[in-house]
Amino acid sequence: MVRLEGTIKRYIGASTDEKPTEEIPPGSSFLETNTGAVWRFDGRVWIVAPSGEAVSALLEVVISLLVDVREALYNL
């Protein structure tokens, strides 16, 4: 189901600040100015979003595994 994202909220604060918990639409974000971490609200709790470095490292692992699988299938 497609939903309009116009209701999300964006918060900015320090990692030591308490993140809001009331009337927060799912998909809202909280940027920690002192750490650079981004948190997303899933409708119940705040979840830290993967950093760009973490995502890049994960993609490298996945690509490497896919190459290994391709080679194994090719050698059957």
Backbone bond lengths (Angstrom), bond angles and torsions (degrees), N, CA, C in turn:
res aa  C-N    CA-C-N  psi(-1)  N-CA   C-N-CA  omega(-1)  CA-C   N-CA-C  phi
1 M - - - 1.447 - - 1.525 108.42 -
2 V 1.289 117.18 132.15 1.460 122.81 178.89 1.517 108.78 -90.19
3 R 1.349 115.25 132.99 1.462 119.47 178.12 1.521 109.68 -128.59
4 L 1.297 116.48 146.76 1.454 122.34 175.96 1.517 109.36 -67.20
5 E 1.331 117.02 130.76 1.458 121.40 -177.36 1.529 111.36 -91.15
6 G 1.281 118.61 11.73 1.458 121.97 -175.94 1.515 114.66 -71.49
7 T 1.328 117.77 -6.90 1.456 119.26 -177.51 1.520 113.63 -97.70
8 I 1.336 118.26 -6.36 1.459 118.96 -178.96 1.520 110.25 -69.21
9 K 1.329 114.22 156.29 1.462 120.34 179.17 1.506 108.90 -117.82
10 R 1.331 116.39 150.90 1.463 122.19 178.31 1.523 108.09 -120.73
11 Y 1.324 114.95 122.74 1.461 121.12 -179.80 1.516 109.50 -113.22
12 I 1.323 116.09 150.42 1.462 122.63 177.60 1.520 106.99 -133.81
13 G 1.345 116.06 133.21 1.453 120.64 178.22 1.513 110.23 -172.57
14 A 1.311 115.98 -178.52 1.465 121.50 178.31 1.523 109.79 -83.19
15 S 1.319 116.07 161.07 1.471 120.52 179.65 1.523 111.23 -63.70
16 T 1.322 117.10 -23.05 1.467 121.07 179.76 1.523 112.81 -83.98
17 D 1.327 116.80 -10.89 1.467 120.34 177.96 1.528 110.18 -74.15
18 E 1.315 116.22 145.51 1.458 120.62 176.21 1.525 109.05 -75.82
19 K 1.312 115.28 128.85 1.460 119.44 179.03 1.530 109.19 -75.99
20 P 1.330 117.13 141.71 1.467 119.60 -179.79 1.527 111.19 -62.68
21 T 1.322 116.15 151.61 1.467 119.96 -177.72 1.524 113.36 -131.57
22 E 1.316 118.44 -5.48 1.460 120.17 -177.68 1.526 111.27 -113.52
23 E 1.322 114.79 137.14 1.463 122.59 178.27 1.526 112.48 55.06
24 I 1.339 115.03 44.12 1.458 121.08 178.37 1.529 108.38 -103.54
25 P 1.328 118.43 117.77 1.466 119.97 178.48 1.541 110.92 -70.01
26 P 1.331 117.76 140.72 1.462 119.85 174.87 1.523 110.73 -54.79
27 G 1.340 116.26 140.17 1.460 121.61 -178.41 1.511 113.22 96.46
28 S 1.332 116.90 -9.57 1.464 120.35 177.90 1.527 109.45 -65.38
29 S 1.326 116.49 156.68 1.462 120.12 -176.54 1.520 111.75 -127.36
30 F 1.337 114.37 156.49 1.456 122.76 176.24 1.522 107.01 -133.33
31 L 1.344 117.44 117.12 1.462 122.92 178.27 1.514 108.55 -97.08
32 E 1.339 116.33 121.72 1.463 121.00 174.94 1.524 107.93 -84.45
33 T 1.318 116.32 112.04 1.462 120.71 -174.08 1.523 112.60 -67.60
34 N 1.324 117.93 -27.29 1.470 119.08 -177.28 1.526 113.10 -89.54
35 T 1.335 118.77 -16.58 1.465 120.62 179.81 1.526 112.63 -116.26
36 G 1.318 117.30 -21.27 1.459 121.32 -176.22 1.517 113.19 82.01
37 A 1.341 116.77 -1.05 1.466 120.25 179.93 1.523 109.92 -70.92
38 V 1.318 115.49 143.11 1.461 121.68 176.12 1.523 107.40 -114.57
39 W 1.314 115.50 130.27 1.463 122.49 178.14 1.511 108.67 -110.91
40 R 1.337 117.47 143.85 1.466 123.08 177.07 1.523 108.60 -118.76
41 F 1.327 115.02 140.79 1.457 120.43 178.08 1.519 108.30 -93.71
42 D 1.345 116.79 124.46 1.462 120.37 -176.21 1.527 113.18 -95.43
43 G 1.309 116.87 8.00 1.459 121.10 -177.56 1.515 112.38 106.64
44 R 1.361 115.31 -18.95 1.465 120.17 178.23 1.530 111.78 -128.26
45 V 1.341 116.42 -44.94 1.466 121.30 -175.96 1.521 110.28 -138.71
46 W 1.328 115.35 161.35 1.456 122.23 173.59 1.531 108.25 -84.48
47 I 1.338 117.09 133.00 1.464 123.12 -179.95 1.524 107.83 -125.47
48 V 1.345 115.74 130.30 1.463 118.62 -179.78 1.531 108.89 -68.26
49 A 1.321 115.40 133.23 1.468 121.53 179.07 1.527 108.46 -84.43
50 P 1.332 117.03 144.01 1.467 119.06 178.88 1.523 111.03 -60.46
51 S 1.325 116.21 140.83 1.465 119.97 177.62 1.522 109.03 -76.95
52 G 1.293 116.16 164.94 1.457 121.06 178.27 1.518 111.92 -57.35
53 E 1.338 117.55 -40.24 1.453 121.30 178.77 1.524 110.99 -64.15
54 A 1.327 116.46 -43.08 1.464 120.47 -179.39 1.525 110.35 -64.16
55 V 1.310 116.42 -41.50 1.465 120.47 179.81 1.526 109.95 -65.49
56 S 1.331 117.33 -42.53 1.466 120.69 179.06 1.524 111.10 -62.37
57 A 1.329 116.70 -43.48 1.463 120.13 179.38 1.516 110.79 -63.59
58 L 1.325 116.89 -41.67 1.457 120.69 178.73 1.522 110.97 -63.16
59 L 1.327 117.10 -42.69 1.466 120.23 179.09 1.521 111.51 -62.87
60 E 1.326 117.45 -38.30 1.459 120.56 177.87 1.523 110.83 -61.31
61 V 1.323 116.84 -42.90 1.464 121.12 179.20 1.527 110.34 -64.07
62 V 1.328 116.90 -46.05 1.466 121.06 -178.97 1.521 110.43 -62.24
63 I 1.312 117.52 -44.22 1.471 120.68 179.92 1.520 110.30 -63.28
64 S 1.317 116.76 -42.41 1.465 120.44 178.27 1.528 111.28 -60.52
65 L 1.327 116.66 -43.96 1.462 120.58 178.44 1.527 111.49 -63.60
66 L 1.319 116.91 -40.43 1.465 120.39 178.69 1.526 111.69 -64.20
67 V 1.318 116.93 -38.44 1.464 120.85 177.42 1.528 109.66 -64.26
68 D 1.345 116.55 -42.89 1.473 120.49 178.23 1.528 111.06 -61.32
69 V 1.322 117.02 -43.57 1.467 121.19 179.76 1.522 109.89 -64.11
70 R 1.309 116.62 -43.66 1.486 119.99 178.95 1.519 111.03 -59.29
71 E 1.334 116.35 -44.83 1.472 119.88 -179.95 1.519 111.19 -64.83
72 A 1.337 116.50 -40.57 1.472 119.88 179.01 1.521 110.99 -63.71
73 L 1.308 117.67 -42.20 1.466 120.96 178.18 1.512 111.91 -67.15
74 Y 1.323 117.08 -36.01 1.457 121.34 179.63 1.520 110.79 -65.97
75 N 1.340 115.94 -32.99 1.475 120.61 -177.08 1.520 113.33 -86.37
76 L 1.309 119.42 3.47 1.472 121.14 178.76 1.508 111.38 -70.48
